[in-house]
Each structure stands twice: as C-alpha cells, then as structure tokens.
Amino acid sequence: MLLCSQKLIAEKIIAANADYILSLKDNHPTLHQQVKIGLRQHN
C-alpha cells in the first residue's frame, strides 16, 4: 500500500505545473494565517 502525504502530492502538482485545490484546516494556525494574508494580497 502506497501512502502519500499532502506535501508530496502538492510537490507533484507543482512539478507538473497543474492546477489543484488543497484543503487547509485551522489546526495549522500559522500556515492558515499566511494563506489568508497571501489571498488578500492577491486580490
């Protein structure tokens, strides 16, 4: 059985220059905050 982490999946998506949406939970508060800030800056 092959186990893949979300990080490994994200790396493969980026390497393939593909589009994908990954979920982000509140239990990673620093990352969650960084993404929120990045999305605000993007708009």
N, C-alpha and C positions, 0 to 999 in steps of 0.2 A: 504494500500500500504506500503510495506516494503522498507525503504531507507537504503542503506548500504554505508558507507564511504570506501574510498580506504584503509584507515588504518585498518578498521575492516576486510575487505577482505584479506589484507596481513596477519593479525594475524591468520585468519582461515587457510590460505595456509600454514603458518609456523607451526601451530599446527598439521596439517595433514601431515607434512613432504613432501609436494608436491612441484612440480616444476611449476613455472609460471613466466611470464614476465609482470611487471607493467610499464606503461609509466611514464616518468618523464619530466616535462616541465621546460623551462628556467625561469618561473616566481617564482621558488623557488631556487634562486641563491646559497644559502649556501648548501642546500641538493644536488643540481646539481653538485656543485664543489666537495663535499665529495664523491659522487658516482664516478665521473671521476677519482679522486685520488685512490679510492679503486679498480677500474677496472685496472688502470695502475699497481698497486702493485700486483694484482692477476696474471697478465700476466708475 
